[in-house]
């Protein structure tokens, strides 16, 4: 089993024909993902940022990429259950990083944050743990 980084995932899932280096690396990424691979959770988090921030992919496409990745039988994702829970919350309007943080804190009673938007969206989606602002 080999571990993958964000760039390998990007080369596999995103065919950036305008980037000559990416085009040269894509066959190697395809080969790498044909075997048994491990994807660390921080790579998942960074990959979402790359798809959203660099490639400017819409939310629906990002969701589809992650669903495809999670559906590959040869791919072991660190804490797949949390990633799938985060994808559900993401589909309900949460920022992916926030959704992943909440999913990883599922054993806690409360998630403290000053992010009012996170609280509204988490409450609307009925997510656990509940989100609250820290108090002095």
N, C-alpha and C positions, 0 to 999 in steps of 0.2 A: 504494500500500500504506500502511496505517495501523498504528500500534502500539497495543496494548491494555494497559490496566492491570487490576489485580486486580478492581476494582469492576465493570468492564464484564463480565468473565468471570462474576463472581458473579451479576450481574443476568441474564445470559443463561442460566446453568445452574441457578440456584436461584430458584424461584418463591416468594418470601417474601411471601405475601399479607397477613401481619400488619404489614408495614412499608410504610406508604403511599408513602414516598419511593421505595423500591425498586420498588414496583408502577408508579409513574409513570415510572421510568427504564428499566424492562424493555423496552418497545417500541424505544427508542433502541439498547439493547444488541443486540437481535435484528437491527435494521437494520445496525449496525456489523459484526456477524459475518456478514453476507450477502456482504460484499466480501472482497477480499484483505487479510489481516491478518497482523501479526507479533506473536508473544508472546515477550517476553524471558524468559530462564531465571529471573531473580529474581522475575518476576511469577508464574511457575509455582510457585516455592517459597512465595511469600506466599499464593497462592491455596489451596494445600494447608492452610496454617495457618488461613486464614479458614474453610474448609470444616470442618476438624477442631475448631478452637478456638471459633469464633463460632457456626457453625451446628450444631456437634456431630454432623456426619454420620458414620455408621459407615464403617469402612475400605473395605468392599465398595462403597459408594456413591461414595466418593472415587475409588477405582480406576476405576469405570464412567465417572465424569465425565472423568477424564483420558484414558481410552481413546476416549471420544467426541470430545474435543478433538483428540487426535492423529489421529483418523480423518477429520477435516474436510479436504477437498482444498484449500480456500481459505486454510487456516491454515498459516503458516510458524512453526515453533517453533525458537527459538534452540537449537542443538545437540540436535535431536530424538533422535539416537541415544543421548545420555546420559539424556534424559528417559525414553525407552523402557526403557533398562537399569535406571534407578532404579525404574520401575514394576514391573519383574520382581522386583527385590530387595524392594520394598515388599510385593508379593504374598507373598513368602517371610518376612514378619514384621519387616523392618527399618523403622525410622522413616523417613518419606519424605525428610526433610532429610539424614539420614545416608546413605541410599541414593543421593541425588543427589550428595553430596560424594564418595562412593566412585566413582560413575560418572564424574565429572569428573576424578578422579585416576587414571584407568585406565592412564595412561602411567607411573605411579610403581610402585616395587617394594613399598612399604609405606605405610600410612596410620597415622600416630601419633595415638593417642587414649587418654585415661584411662577411657573408657567401656567397662567390662567387658561390658555387655550387647550393645553394638555388636560387639565382638570375637566373642562367642559366636554371635550371629545371622549375622554375615558368614561365620564359619568354617563354620557349619552349612549355609549356602546355597552355599558354595564360591565366594565372591566374590573378585574381585581388584580392587585390590591387597589383600594381607593386612593385617589390623589388628593393631597391636602397641602396647604401652604404651611411652612414652618412658622412657629410662633415663638416670641421671646419669653 
